[in-house]
Amino acid sequence: MKGESEIIALIRQRDQTGLRYMYDQYGATILGVIKRIIKDNPVAEEILQHTFLKAWNKIDTYNSNKSSLYTWLSSIARNTAIDKVRLKGFQNQNKSESFETNVHDTKSSITDLSNIDVKNLLVKLEDKYSLVLDMMYLKGYTQSEISDELSIPLGTVKTRLRKSIKILREELKHEKGLFIGALLIIILMLLLCL
């Protein structure tokens, strides 16, 4: 096992064995730091790679008088993980994944909704209604996030959602079994987003 100063010297010389030593010595514990912030293993491992790449590229900024190598690496890892969590795309991906899982389970247990032509239904809605439906149910935004994103009052978002459900209910009234299944799914989606 190499010492901290030897690892740093090797990396500063651009010797890849220094990076390997650093990974062997600190990889598992730094991954633990990341997993406290990011619960998704593949994403956590990706952040671990980014952490060591940043350390490799920024080794000249490391100052052993200010912190240990472990402290410096864990700071890079923590900041990288927090940046990932703050990304809107990552938040929406996580919302969408949990939403899709719940909808899939609900669909299969309630009824078969494959006969509903969703695109045709959404075409019958005005853009302002289909937009809020799309943002909430397909992209995973909360009502507050939709309000912020579209710069409209929260009450307007809620009204548009209610109105769009009313329009869809009217369109599906002749499909009683499908309507009840669709309505139950919409209610479950509303509860998930509260």
Secondary structure, DSSP 4 states (H G I P E B T S, - for coil): ---HHHHHHHHHTT-HHHHHHHHHHHHHHHHHHHHTT---HHHHHHHHHHHHHHHHHTGGG--TTT--HHHHHHHHHHHHHHHHHH-HHHHHHHHHHHHHHHHHHHHHHH---TT--HHHHHHTS-HHHHHHHIIIIIS---HHHHHHHHT--HHHHHHHHHHHHHHHHHHTTT-HHHHHHHHHHHHHHHHHH-
